[in-house]
Amino acid sequence: MTNPEEATELAALLDAYRRWETAPPLTMQMGFHDAWLLMSCVQMASKHPAVSARIVALMRHAGEAIQGAVCDTPELQAIAAQGWEDLLTMEGPPPPGDPGPRLAGTGVFHGSERVRPELLEPDRPGEHVWIVTVAYRVTAETLTGPAEAYLDQESFAAMQAGCYVCEQPFEKRLTHRRCPGEPG
């Protein structure tokens, strides 16, 4: 059962859907960068496991309309088409050197290896290297099987800032102090 506020919102949406069925197509102006970004967001959102197949089909229809308008070369068309494919699903064992299952967040996919180790080195002796560690809850099946883990608000567990070198948690007073260079 919905509350009165939700019922009013639902009635307004149903009314809008009825009106839109017979309305002429919407025309709007949007820059190419914004259109590409919107198309990419629709592609990413359509892969979320909580989205029903019916809604995915509607999203794809709208996203492909944007794709047709923004992709003005065959090369861009090919790049955009890849966004609709499930390129990140692992099938079979990972290739040699692969760090393991893919963790899907905002489109950045890494295993646990240090992707840019130079960022973890101090620029000068005694400098703290401040990092933020973010923790997400995942299942053992996700870590050992072919499934993806969606790192979003539903699985966000904790966040902590600290120095990568000396492992001290961040405190404002430490910003003016020399890093001891080893865990304290």
PASEBA-1860 file (N, C-alpha, C; in nm, 3 decimals):
! residues 184
1> MTNPEEAT> 0.084/-0.118/0.000/0.000/0.000/0.000/0.089/0.124/0.000 ~ 0.049/0.223/-0.071/0.127/0.347/-0.077/0.064/0.450/0.015 ~ 0.147/0.544/0.059/0.094/0.651/0.142/0.032/0.757/0.051 ~ -0.043/0.854/0.106/-0.111/0.954/0.021/-0.015/1.033/-0.069 ~ 0.103/1.065/-0.019/0.200/1.141/-0.099/0.246/1.058/-0.219 ~ 0.278/0.929/-0.196/0.320/0.841/-0.305/0.207/0.822/-0.405 ~ 0.084/0.811/-0.357/-0.031/0.794/-0.446/-0.048/0.917/-0.536 ~ -0.028/1.036/-0.481/-0.038/1.159/-0.559/0.071/1.164/-0.666
9> ELAALLDA> 0.195/1.126/-0.628/0.305/1.125/-0.725/0.279/1.023/-0.835 ~ 0.231/0.905/-0.798/0.201/0.801/-0.896/0.092/0.847/-0.993 ~ -0.012/0.910/-0.941/-0.120/0.960/-1.026/-0.067/1.065/-1.125 ~ 0.023/1.152/-1.078/0.081/1.255/-1.165/0.164/1.191/-1.276 ~ 0.242/1.088/-1.242/0.322/1.020/-1.343/0.234/0.946/-1.444 ~ 0.132/0.876/-1.397/0.042/0.805/-1.487/-0.028/0.902/-1.582 ~ -0.069/1.018/-1.529/-0.130/1.121/-1.614/-0.032/1.168/-1.720 ~ 0.093/1.191/-1.680/0.195/1.236/-1.775/0.218/1.131/-1.883
17> YRRWETAP> 0.228/1.005/-1.845/0.248/0.898/-1.944/0.133/0.894/-2.046 ~ 0.010/0.912/-1.999/-0.105/0.914/-2.090/-0.094/1.030/-2.188 ~ -0.061/1.150/-2.138/-0.048/1.267/-2.224/0.066/1.251/-2.324 ~ 0.178/1.193/-2.280/0.295/1.179/-2.366/0.271/1.083/-2.482 ~ 0.178/0.988/-2.465/0.152/0.890/-2.571/0.107/0.957/-2.700 ~ 0.032/1.068/-2.688/-0.020/1.135/-2.807/0.050/1.268/-2.835 ~ 0.146/1.304/-2.753/0.217/1.431/-2.771/0.319/1.419/-2.884 ~ 0.350/1.531/-2.951/0.455/1.526/-3.054/0.591/1.499/-2.988
25> PLTMQMGF> 0.690/1.453/-3.066/0.822/1.424/-3.007/0.883/1.548/-2.942 ~ 0.955/1.525/-2.836/1.023/1.632/-2.765/1.147/1.675/-2.843 ~ 1.167/1.804/-2.855/1.285/1.857/-2.921/1.360/1.941/-2.820 ~ 1.490/1.917/-2.809/1.572/1.994/-2.716/1.712/2.011/-2.772 ~ 1.784/2.106/-2.719/1.921/2.124/-2.761/2.014/2.080/-2.649 ~ 2.121/2.010/-2.688/2.217/1.959/-2.592/2.352/1.953/-2.662 ~ 2.457/1.988/-2.592/2.590/1.978/-2.650/2.630/1.832/-2.671 ~ 2.724/1.810/-2.762/2.770/1.674/-2.792/2.830/1.607/-2.669
33> HDAWLLMS> 2.911/1.682/-2.591/2.971/1.623/-2.470/2.863/1.574/-2.374 ~ 2.760/1.660/-2.352/2.652/1.622/-2.260/2.574/1.502/-2.312 ~ 2.550/1.500/-2.444/2.475/1.388/-2.502/2.554/1.257/-2.487 ~ 2.685/1.263/-2.512/2.768/1.142/-2.496/2.766/1.096/-2.351 ~ 2.778/1.190/-2.258/2.776/1.155/-2.116/2.641/1.094/-2.077 ~ 2.533/1.153/-2.123/2.400/1.099/-2.092/2.384/0.958/-2.149 ~ 2.428/0.937/-2.273/2.420/0.804/-2.334/2.501/0.704/-2.252 ~ 2.621/0.743/-2.210/2.706/0.654/-2.130/2.642/0.621/-1.996
41> CVQMASKH> 2.579/0.719/-1.933/2.511/0.694/-1.805/2.394/0.598/-1.823 ~ 2.319/0.613/-1.931/2.208/0.521/-1.958/2.263/0.380/-1.980 ~ 2.375/0.368/-2.054/2.435/0.237/-2.076/2.475/0.173/-1.943 ~ 2.541/0.250/-1.857/2.587/0.195/-1.729/2.468/0.158/-1.640 ~ 2.369/0.246/-1.632/2.253/0.219/-1.546/2.175/0.097/-1.595 ~ 2.173/0.073/-1.726/2.098/-0.040/-1.779/2.160/-0.174/-1.741 ~ 2.282/-0.174/-1.692/2.349/-0.299/-1.653/2.327/-0.335/-1.506 ~ 2.266/-0.245/-1.429/2.246/-0.272/-1.287/2.151/-0.391/-1.272
49> PAVSARIV> 2.185/-0.486/-1.186/2.104/-0.608/-1.174/1.963/-0.585/-1.121 ~ 1.938/-0.473/-1.055/1.804/-0.448/-1.001/1.709/-0.392/-1.106 ~ 1.759/-0.358/-1.224/1.674/-0.300/-1.329/1.610/-0.414/-1.408 ~ 1.478/-0.409/-1.420/1.405/-0.516/-1.490/1.435/-0.514/-1.639 ~ 1.411/-0.627/-1.704/1.437/-0.639/-1.847/1.351/-0.540/-1.926 ~ 1.229/-0.516/-1.882/1.140/-0.421/-1.951/1.200/-0.280/-1.945 ~ 1.246/-0.239/-1.828/1.304/-0.106/-1.813/1.435/-0.096/-1.892 ~ 1.515/-0.204/-1.892/1.639/-0.205/-1.970/1.607/-0.182/-2.117
57> ALMRHAGE> 1.502/-0.246/-2.168/1.465/-0.227/-2.308/1.425/-0.082/-2.336 ~ 1.352/-0.021/-2.245/1.314/0.119/-2.261/1.437/0.211/-2.254 ~ 1.527/0.180/-2.161/1.649/0.259/-2.149/1.734/0.248/-2.275 ~ 1.743/0.127/-2.327/1.824/0.106/-2.448/1.764/0.181/-2.566 ~ 1.632/0.179/-2.578/1.566/0.251/-2.686/1.600/0.400/-2.680 ~ 1.588/0.459/-2.561/1.619/0.602/-2.545/1.767/0.628/-2.565 ~ 1.851/0.542/-2.509/1.997/0.560/-2.523/2.044/0.549/-2.666 ~ 1.984/0.456/-2.742/2.024/0.441/-2.881/1.978/0.559/-2.966
65> AIQGAVCD> 1.870/0.625/-2.926/1.828/0.746/-2.996/1.932/0.856/-2.975 ~ 1.983/0.868/-2.853/2.089/0.965/-2.826/2.215/0.926/-2.902 ~ 2.247/0.797/-2.902/2.365/0.748/-2.974/2.358/0.784/-3.122 ~ 2.241/0.766/-3.182/2.225/0.798/-3.324/2.247/0.946/-3.354 ~ 2.212/1.031/-3.257/2.228/1.175/-3.277/2.371/1.222/-3.253 ~ 2.440/1.161/-3.158/2.573/1.212/-3.119/2.687/1.148/-3.197 ~ 2.669/1.025/-3.243/2.777/0.953/-3.311/2.778/0.987/-3.459 ~ 2.868/1.079/-3.497/2.869/1.129/-3.634/2.976/1.064/-3.722
73> TPELQAIA> 3.040/0.960/-3.672/3.137/0.885/-3.752/3.119/0.736/-3.722 ~ 3.158/0.649/-3.815/3.150/0.505/-3.788/3.234/0.464/-3.667 ~ 3.346/0.533/-3.646/3.433/0.498/-3.531/3.360/0.526/-3.399 ~ 3.295/0.642/-3.390/3.219/0.674/-3.267/3.102/0.578/-3.250 ~ 3.037/0.542/-3.360/2.926/0.446/-3.355/2.974/0.313/-3.297 ~ 3.093/0.268/-3.339/3.147/0.140/-3.289/3.183/0.149/-3.141 ~ 3.241/0.262/-3.100/3.275/0.279/-2.958/3.148/0.280/-2.873 ~ 3.048/0.356/-2.918/2.922/0.364/-2.842/2.853/0.229/-2.836
81> AQGWEDLL> 2.856/0.153/-2.944/2.791/0.021/-2.947/2.851/-0.072/-2.842 ~ 2.980/-0.058/-2.815/3.043/-0.143/-2.713/2.984/-0.119/-2.575 ~ 2.935/0.002/-2.552/2.877/0.034/-2.421/2.752/-0.043/-2.390 ~ 2.685/-0.095/-2.493/2.564/-0.175/-2.470/2.598/-0.321/-2.444 ~ 2.719/-0.362/-2.475/2.758/-0.501/-2.456/2.804/-0.521/-2.312 ~ 2.793/-0.643/-2.265/2.837/-0.677/-2.130/2.981/-0.725/-2.138 ~ 3.072/-0.631/-2.166/3.212/-0.667/-2.187/3.284/-0.706/-2.059 ~ 3.223/-0.681/-1.945/3.293/-0.702/-1.820/3.256/-0.832/-1.750
89> TMEGPPPP> 3.169/-0.909/-1.809/3.133/-1.037/-1.750/3.245/-1.136/-1.776 ~ 3.291/-1.200/-1.669/3.398/-1.299/-1.684/3.336/-1.435/-1.710 ~ 3.381/-1.501/-1.812/3.334/-1.635/-1.841/3.455/-1.727/-1.840 ~ 3.447/-1.832/-1.763/3.560/-1.924/-1.753/3.666/-1.867/-1.660 ~ 3.781/-1.935/-1.654/3.886/-1.887/-1.564/3.948/-1.757/-1.617 ~ 3.997/-1.672/-1.526/4.059/-1.548/-1.571/4.188/-1.578/-1.647 ~ 4.224/-1.491/-1.743/4.348/-1.513/-1.817/4.469/-1.500/-1.726 ~ 4.585/-1.557/-1.766/4.705/-1.547/-1.683/4.738/-1.401/-1.654
97> GDPGPRLA> 4.773/-1.374/-1.529/4.806/-1.238/-1.488/4.687/-1.155/-1.448 ~ 4.565/-1.205/-1.470/4.445/-1.132/-1.432/4.432/-1.138/-1.281 ~ 4.404/-1.024/-1.214/4.398/-1.023/-1.068/4.276/-1.091/-1.009 ~ 4.178/-1.129/-1.090/4.062/-1.199/-1.035/3.934/-1.134/-1.080 ~ 3.827/-1.149/-1.001/3.697/-1.100/-1.043/3.696/-0.949/-1.059 ~ 3.607/-0.903/-1.145/3.594/-0.760/-1.169/3.501/-0.700/-1.064 ~ 3.538/-0.587/-1.013/3.451/-0.514/-0.922/3.403/-0.392/-0.998 ~ 3.273/-0.381/-1.015/3.217/-0.274/-1.098/3.165/-0.162/-1.011
105> GTGVFHGS> 3.218/-0.044/-1.034/3.171/0.074/-0.962/3.125/0.177/-1.061 ~ 3.204/0.277/-1.084/3.165/0.385/-1.174/3.233/0.371/-1.309 ~ 3.266/0.251/-1.347/3.328/0.230/-1.475/3.477/0.209/-1.466 ~ 3.534/0.202/-1.345/3.677/0.178/-1.327/3.690/0.035/-1.276 ~ 3.770/-0.044/-1.345/3.778/-0.186/-1.312/3.922/-0.225/-1.285 ~ 3.952/-0.262/-1.162/4.087/-0.301/-1.120/4.078/-0.422/-1.029 ~ 4.181/-0.497/-1.022/4.195/-0.596/-0.918/4.260/-0.527/-0.800 ~ 4.329/-0.600/-0.716/4.389/-0.537/-0.599/4.531/-0.490/-0.622
113> ERVRPELL> 4.583/-0.504/-0.744/4.719/-0.458/-0.770/4.724/-0.306/-0.762 ~ 4.841/-0.253/-0.739/4.858/-0.108/-0.736/4.864/-0.059/-0.880 ~ 4.763/0.016/-0.918/4.753/0.060/-1.055/4.853/0.171/-1.084 ~ 4.871/0.262/-0.990/4.966/0.371/-1.007/5.050/0.382/-0.880 ~ 5.147/0.292/-0.861/5.225/0.289/-0.737/5.299/0.418/-0.708 ~ 5.330/0.496/-0.811/5.402/0.622/-0.788/5.320/0.720/-0.704 ~ 5.187/0.705/-0.704/5.103/0.792/-0.623/5.117/0.762/-0.473 ~ 5.171/0.646/-0.440/5.185/0.607/-0.300/5.323/0.638/-0.243
121> EPDRPGEH> 5.407/0.701/-0.322/5.541/0.739/-0.276/5.541/0.886/-0.236 ~ 5.606/0.921/-0.123/5.613/1.062/-0.085/5.696/1.141/-0.186 ~ 5.659/1.269/-0.206/5.734/1.354/-0.297/5.868/1.398/-0.236 ~ 5.873/1.401/-0.104/5.997/1.440/-0.035/6.003/1.363/0.098 ~ 6.122/1.343/0.153/6.135/1.270/0.280/6.053/1.336/0.390 ~ 5.985/1.254/0.469/5.907/1.304/0.581/5.767/1.348/0.545 ~ 5.729/1.339/0.418/5.594/1.380/0.378/5.496/1.265/0.399 ~ 5.381/1.297/0.460/5.273/1.199/0.470/5.214/1.177/0.331
129> VWIVTVAY> 5.173/1.055/0.302/5.101/1.025/0.178/4.958/0.991/0.220 ~ 4.871/1.093/0.214/4.734/1.075/0.260/4.652/1.000/0.156 ~ 4.582/0.899/0.203/4.493/0.821/0.117/4.359/0.805/0.187 ~ 4.258/0.767/0.111/4.127/0.733/0.167/4.099/0.590/0.125 ~ 4.071/0.507/0.223/4.037/0.368/0.197/3.886/0.354/0.211 ~ 3.825/0.292/0.112/3.681/0.274/0.111/3.654/0.124/0.115 ~ 3.560/0.084/0.199/3.526/-0.058/0.212/3.383/-0.082/0.165 ~ 3.366/-0.189/0.086/3.236/-0.232/0.040/3.215/-0.376/0.085
137> RVTAETLT> 3.095/-0.411/0.119/3.065/-0.548/0.157/3.038/-0.628/0.030 ~ 3.106/-0.742/0.019/3.085/-0.835/-0.092/3.072/-0.975/-0.034 ~ 3.028/-1.068/-0.115/3.013/-1.206/-0.070/3.133/-1.289/-0.116 ~ 3.153/-1.402/-0.053/3.260/-1.493/-0.095/3.235/-1.541/-0.237 ~ 3.109/-1.561/-0.273/3.076/-1.605/-0.408/3.120/-1.502/-0.512 ~ 3.106/-1.376/-0.478/3.149/-1.270/-0.569/3.299/-1.274/-0.589 ~ 3.373/-1.300/-0.482/3.519/-1.299/-0.490/3.576/-1.426/-0.553 ~ 3.501/-1.535/-0.548/3.554/-1.660/-0.600/3.490/-1.704/-0.731
145> GPAEAYLD> 3.377/-1.643/-0.766/3.306/-1.685/-0.887/3.311/-1.581/-0.996 ~ 3.234/-1.605/-1.099/3.237/-1.516/-1.216/3.148/-1.392/-1.200 ~ 3.079/-1.378/-1.088/2.986/-1.266/-1.072/3.060/-1.133/-1.056 ~ 2.988/-1.025/-1.084/3.039/-0.892/-1.061/2.983/-0.840/-0.929 ~ 3.054/-0.752/-0.865/3.003/-0.683/-0.747/2.983/-0.538/-0.786 ~ 2.863/-0.486/-0.761/2.837/-0.347/-0.790/2.870/-0.266/-0.665 ~ 2.970/-0.185/-0.677/3.015/-0.105/-0.564/2.938/0.026/-0.565 ~ 2.828/0.029/-0.489/2.744/0.147/-0.486/2.696/0.169/-0.343
153> QESFAAMQ> 2.597/0.256/-0.325/2.550/0.290/-0.191/2.501/0.169/-0.112 ~ 2.442/0.071/-0.182/2.387/-0.044/-0.112/2.494/-0.130/-0.045 ~ 2.617/-0.131/-0.100/2.722/-0.215/-0.042/2.831/-0.135/0.027 ~ 2.819/-0.001/0.030/2.919/0.083/0.095/2.916/0.058/0.246 ~ 3.034/0.028/0.305/3.039/-0.006/0.447/3.117/0.095/0.530 ~ 3.230/0.142/0.481/3.313/0.232/0.563/3.411/0.309/0.477 ~ 3.462/0.418/0.536/3.563/0.499/0.469/3.655/0.555/0.577 ~ 3.786/0.553/0.553/3.881/0.603/0.650/3.997/0.669/0.577
161> AGCYVCEQ> 4.040/0.783/0.627/4.157/0.852/0.572/4.276/0.827/0.663 ~ 4.395/0.816/0.602/4.516/0.796/0.680/4.638/0.806/0.593 ~ 4.755/0.793/0.653/4.881/0.799/0.581/4.920/0.659/0.534 ~ 4.947/0.646/0.407/4.985/0.517/0.350/5.119/0.470/0.404 ~ 5.210/0.565/0.433/5.346/0.531/0.475/5.351/0.488/0.621 ~ 5.301/0.573/0.712/5.313/0.542/0.855/5.187/0.479/0.914 ~ 5.081/0.470/0.834/4.956/0.405/0.871/4.882/0.472/0.987 ~ 4.910/0.601/1.010/4.837/0.674/1.113/4.708/0.727/1.054
169> PFEKRLTH> 4.596/0.719/1.129/4.472/0.777/1.078/4.487/0.929/1.065 ~ 4.415/0.988/0.971/4.425/1.131/0.948/4.377/1.210/1.068 ~ 4.458/1.306/1.107/4.421/1.407/1.206/4.480/1.537/1.156 ~ 4.406/1.645/1.171/4.452/1.774/1.119/4.590/1.810/1.175 ~ 4.617/1.777/1.299/4.745/1.812/1.360/4.863/1.744/1.290 ~ 4.836/1.627/1.227/4.944/1.555/1.160/4.986/1.621/1.028 ~ 4.902/1.709/0.976/4.937/1.774/0.849/5.060/1.863/0.863 ~ 5.091/1.902/0.986/5.207/1.989/1.011/5.324/1.911/1.073
177> RRCPGEPG> 5.309/1.781/1.085/5.413/1.700/1.145/5.478/1.611/1.040 ~ 5.603/1.580/1.065/5.681/1.494/0.975/5.631/1.350/0.986 ~ 5.622/1.283/0.873/5.585/1.143/0.872/5.707/1.061/0.920 ~ 5.688/0.971/1.016/5.802/0.893/1.065/5.856/0.794/0.959 ~ 5.779/0.773/0.853/5.828/0.688/0.745/5.808/0.540/0.763 ~ 5.748/0.500/0.870/5.719/0.358/0.891/5.599/0.348/0.983 ~ 5.529/0.236/0.981/5.412/0.223/1.069/5.448/0.248/1.214 ~ 5.365/0.328/1.282/5.391/0.366/1.421/5.321/0.278/1.509
END
